[in-house]
Amino acid sequence: MADEQASVSRRRGISTIWVVPIVALLLGGWTVFYTWSNQGPEITLVFDTAEGIEAGKTRIKARSVEVGMVTEVGLADDFERVVVTAEIEPAAERLLRDDTQFWVVRPRVGAGGISGLGTIVSGGYIELAPGEGPEGRLSFVGLEDPPVTPVGTPGLKFELVSEDSFLGAGDAILYRGYNVGRVESATFDVEGQRVHYDAFIEAPYDALVRENTRFWNASGVRFSATADGIEVSAASLESLVLGGVSFGVPEGRSAGGVVEDGTSFNLFAGEKEANERPYHHSIQYVVQFERSVRGLRPGAPVEYRGIPAGHVERIMMEELVADSGGTGKGAAIPVLISLEPGRIHFGDDEAGTERLRRGIELGVPHGMRATLQSGNLLTGSLLVALDEYSDAEPAELGEFQGYPTIPTISSGLEGLQHQVSALLAKLNALPLESIVASTDDAVQSANDAVKEMERAVASVGALLQSENVQGLPESLEATLAELDRTLRQFSELAASLEAEPSSLIFSRDPRLDPEPAVRAP
Amino acid sequence: MKRTATILCVITLLALLGCATAPAPERTRYLMRSSEGTPAGPVSHARLGFRRVVVAPYLKSLGLVVETGPGQVNSARFHEWAEPLDQGLRRFLVPATAAALGESVGGGAAYAGDWAYRVDLYIDQLHGTAEGDALLAAEWRIVDSAGVEVGRSAFSKRSALSGSGYDALAEAELALVAELATAVADSLRDLPKD
């Protein structure tokens, strides 16, 4: 028996068992790499509130395509806002640009209509509006409301400025009634006391906006009753309900050059104001009226024979008080008017101004006078009318507080008003109470007379119904018959006397009546 | 003076001559009354009635008329109706017609609106003839309340006198008038009630 002895020898090399952990390590590494290499960027969004946002549930969508998921929601360090962390898919990484916008889509009811109704069932989500700026931004401030105009929409962004607030975000911008843009936002400048609107007009309509374009409020129905008459204006039904802005180039003016983004325009209260041609040259005069100037407002027209020639600046009460020694009692009311030579085609320049001035200087000695006339009988608005009156008393241009004055005369309407006032005063002075009392007495007497007459008529009616009166015709007939018979007898007597006159004294022959004889047997 | 005495003498003479003439015969007046009597008072609400009774002009005088020859009549001077003939006839006919009809008959001349029918009677002849008869000829028309004629009838009859003289003539004429009332009543009887 041979001793069998194990031969132990150290095997050189690596055990094959290591293959397993190595493979596992490789697989794990691949997995980590694959996961790392396919992970999108993580972004942070800041919102005022996290209403409708839940970590792991709220998705981020771009044009309804899911591009990310909210992973964490937390409060900001100052606790004033919320910070939402989200993971964006790698393929959507290039959507993250400097001007990319995010906002929460939830049900909304606004001027532009109702939106986000689908989120009632599916839940809210964050909408991503890709920008056009440089890539790589990972932190954004979310919008509380959806942007009126999507980023990158071709068109013109500009500013409208007005002293009053007419509009709100989302209101339409109309060109001849057609919707071409929107008001995006409105802010009030406290310092300048003006409202600034950010507006946008889509291409190709942005080309309509030029340097001389005027914008005016077209919201609702505008009703104005001035000395020019009663005006009612309204734009489209949409702007009537929701508000809006219209624009255009004033008639007779050139459109001007192209405007750039960010250009500021004045927003006028109405189309009339917007189209009002600005005149750069004017002459100011004072007209003094002895009558009430109620109804004469700043801006009221000044007309020369019905042609607009200027407007009323103001009623000079302060100057009147100062001029009359602090009372102003009994003095004519001075009204400052502005005459614009450009309005009457004298030319809106110095030459036109001088020509107008000379015309008035020559006109006044020949009867040019100012009168107050009614521009609107319904509202009582007044205007200042200049005309020439051949029978006017001689007068010259005067001066009041440094302004030249144009003489005034009473208008026909004014005289009529005086007559009406005088008539009313006379009526007022009438002893109406005693007249009414007398009238009452007269009416009472008339009533008594009528009642008396009614009683008399009733008595006559009863009399006529009485048997005696009812029998009158019969009695009358009998009387007439008797009269007829008497006349017949008188006739017979007359015939008898004619035939035998002596019968008046001597008895006629008493001839007997012929005897009716019985029928012979 | 002398002249005045002469005038007084002439007047006295004429008066004596007038008184010396023969007295006139006594007058006889006949009353036309129906044996039915007269109504107690005016009937103003009867459905039927006489509106008008008209006699021919030759009967306007009171005297009874007698035919003395062809186309000649004489109105008696001493034999008269006691009242005008048209009034006497109305007083006679109203009760006589009511009695024959069995219904109130009005006789007033005044129109009453609630009368349904009225009779206008025209007496053409009523006199004694030369042959010894009494003659009555009459006609009448019936009109409704609207004035529309609804009927027209005539009556003509002779009746021999029972004796000579005006008493027999008056008696015969009254008998004829009674027959006339019956004829008028017959013409009214068949008129509609409404």
Interface residues (C-beta under 8 A of the other chain):
Chain A: E467 Q470 G471 L472 P473 E474 E477 A478 A481 E482 D484 R485 R488 Q489 E492 I505 F506 S507 P510 L512 D513 P514 E515 P516 A517 V518 R519 A520
Chain B: L14 L17 G18 T21 A22 P23 A24 P25 P42 S44 K60 S61 L62 G63 V66 T68 N74 A76 R77 F78 H79 P84 D86 Q87 G108 A109 A110 Y111 A112 G128 A130 E131 G132 D133 A160 L161 S162 G163 S164 G165 Y166 A168 L169
